[in-house]
Amino acid sequence: MIGFLVKKTFFDLWDNMLRIVLLNLGCIASAAIPVFLPLIIPVPVLAIAVFSAGMLWAGVYLCAAAISLKAISDYGVFGFADFWANLKESWPAGIVFGIIMLFFFAIARIAIPFYLDMESMTGLLFAAIIFWPLLTALLSFQFYPAIRARLDTRPVKICKKCFIIFFDNPAFAVFSLLYIIVTLALSLILAAVLPGPAGALLFLDEALRLQLLKYDWLEANFSAETYKRQSIPWEKILAGEREKTGTRTLKNFIFPWKD
């Protein structure tokens, strides 16, 4: 399943490169608000307010982008009108996502360094106690935009389903987070707008979509024996997806019109 997930993500990214680039440019512009604007504001309170507002906007933008990218995962496309409609639709859940990101930032930037600066076993213990729940939350809430796009519009329900997805698929969640980290790191190192944040969001939506296919199969074939990871017939579940996605050669990628 992992191999197919990576392949389909790459195919969809390649086929929709312009849309991904435009979404990434929007991500960069959105990130500039909390990252750079506070640095040029001399009033600390105002700088914090701008940073917080920027994080809230980033949450809204990421949720809107995820809803738009869902169309690509489902073998479709989206237009500018669709994105603006998604932006208006996603703002309540996006604001909550921004608040969650603010909370994570405060924990990572303030709470953990505070205890580490104590330079004692007590401080190290408290830092560790905070770190592991934070890591669990990060592994869970990476799916927040995708869940908003596919499963629910209510923030409380979205948060609940984030934890359900993680605790039911912990190894997969770890792989997904590592994939996202590598994707974003490569984008920064290469100073490229591909795959970028939109590419990461596309991967997460593709990942959630395939997991939902698994749950559909389990619902139709549930038993104590079948609910074992090694018993899930991914080849059977993904047969239709493989047929839709197809295979390509290097020539197909560079000269698709010659098929």
N, C-alpha and C positions, 0 to 999 in steps of 0.2 A: 504493500500500500504506500509506503514511504517513497519508493521509487516512482510510482505513478503520480503521486502528489507533486513531487519536485518537477517531473516532466510536464505535467499539465500546467503548473504555475508558469513554467518557462515558456511554453507554447502560447498561453494566454497573454503573457507579458509582451512577447514578441509581436503577436498579432495586433496588439492594442498599444503599441509603443508611444504614439503621440498622446493618447489619453493619459497614459501613466506619467509621461513627462509633464504634462500640464498639471496633473494632480500633485506631482512632486514640487513643482514650482510654487503651487499654493501652499504646500506644507512648509517650504522654506520661508516664504513670506510670513506665514503664521508663526513659525518658530522664532522669527526675528523679533516679534513683539516681546515675548518674555525673556529672550536671551540677550538682546542688544539694547533695546530701548531703556530698560532700567539703568544701564551703565552710564547713560548720558543725562540722567535726571538727578540733579544735586540734592533734592529733598528726599530723604529716606522713606518717609511715609508714602509719598507720591510714587516713588520707585517701586515699593512693595505693591501698591495698588495696581500699577501698570503691569507688573509681573503677574499678579493674580488674575487680572482681566485677560491677559494674554494666554494664560493656561486654560482658562474657561473657554476662550475662543478656539484654542487648539483642540479641546475635547469635542466641541461642536463640529469643527472641520473634519476631524478624523472619523467621527460617526457618519457624517454626510458622505465622505469619500468611501467608507466601507459599504454603505448602501448602494452607491453608484457602482462599485467594483463587483458587487453581487451579480449584476447583470452580465459581466464578463465571465464570471465563474459558471454561470448558467448558460454559456454558449451564446450570449447576446452582446449588445453594445449599449452605451448610454451617451446621451448628448448633453450639451450645456444646459438646456432647459431642464433636463432630468436632474442634473446636479443641483441647480438652484432650488428645485422643488424638494430634493432630499435635504438640502441645507435647512429649509424652513421646517421640514418634518422632524429633523433629528435634534433640534436644539434642546428640548427638555432632557433627554438622555445624555446629550453631549455636555450640557452644563454639569450634570452629575459626574460624568467621566472626568471633566476638568477638575472638579473638587477632589475626586479620588487621586488624580495625579498630583495635585497640590499637597495632599496629605502624605503621599509616598515621598515626595520631595522633602517635606519638612522632617519626616522620620529619618531619611537617608542623610540629609544635609545638616540637621540640627541635633536630633536625639542621639543617634549612634555616635557621632563625633564627640558629643558632650560626655558620654560615658567612657569612651576610649581615652579622652584627655585626662580622666581621673588617674590613669596609670596605676591601677590596682586590680586585684582579682575580682573585687566586687563590681567595678566598672566594666571589666571585660565580660563578666557573667551577664550583667544587664544588657550590654551591647549584643551579646549572642542571643539572649532571650528575645530581643527586638528584631534581630536580623532574620531569624528563621521564619517567623510569621510574615515579615515583610517579603521575603523571597517567595513564600507560598502565595501571598496575595499577588505578587507580580506574575507568577506562573498562571494564576487563575484569571486575572483581569486583562491579560494580553488578548483574551478572546472577547472582551466587552464590545468593541465595535462590530465584530462579526456576528455576535449574538443579537445585538440590536438590529442588525440588518436582516437576520434570518428568523429569529425565534420570538422576540418580544419587544415591545416598545416601552414597557414600564421599568423604570430604573431598578426598583427593588427586585423584581423578577429576573432582570438581567444579571444583577449581582449574584443572586442565588444560583442561577444556571452557570455562571462562571465557575463557581466552586464545584458544582456537580460535574462539569466537564473535566476539571482538573483532577478531582479525587477519583473519578472513574478511569482517567487516562493519564496518570502521573508521568510515565516515561514519555509518552507522546507530547505532553505539555513541555517537558524539559527539552526535548528535541526541537519543538517549535520555537521556544525562546532562544535557544542557541542559534537556530537558523536565522531568526530575526536579528540577533546581535551581529552575526557574520555578515548578513545582507547590508545592514546599516553601516558597519565598519568598512566594508569594501566600497560602499558609496562615498563615504567620507575620504577614504584613502585615495580613491581614483578621482575625487572631485567631480563625480558624475551625478546626473539626475536619474540614472537607472542603476539598479532597480529602485533604490530609495524607499522612503516611507510607504508610498503607494504600492510598491512591489511587496513590501512586508505585509501590508493589509490584505493584498490579494492572496498571498500565501495563507494567511490565517483564515480567510473566508473559504478558500479551497479546502483547507484542513477541516474546518467545521462541517462543511458540506459533505465530505466523505465520512466523517464520524456519524453524521445524521443518517447516511445510507446504512451504516452498520446498525444503528438503533432501529431503523425500519425493519431490517432483516431479523433482528432479535425479537422485535415485537411480533413478527409473523411466525417465528420458529423457536420461541422461547422454551427452554427446559433447563434443568440444573446442569445437564451435560453440555448443552450448546453454549451456556454462558461462561465459556472459558476462552481466553484470548487465542489459544492455539486452535480452538475449534471453529473460529469465525472464518468462513470461506471467502476470503477477500477476492480471490480470482473470480468466483461466481458473482459476488456483489458488484465488482467493478467491470464485469464483462461488457455491459452496455456503455459504460463510460469510456472504456478503452476503444470501443468501436467508434464512438463519436469523436474522440480525440485523435485517433489514428496515429500513424507514424510518419516521420519526415526524414529526408536526407538534407545534407548541407545545401544542395542545389534548391530544394524546396524552400528553405529559409531565405535564401538570397534572391531567388527568382521564382516566387510563387506563381506568377502569371504564366509560367511555361509548363505547368502541369496539364 
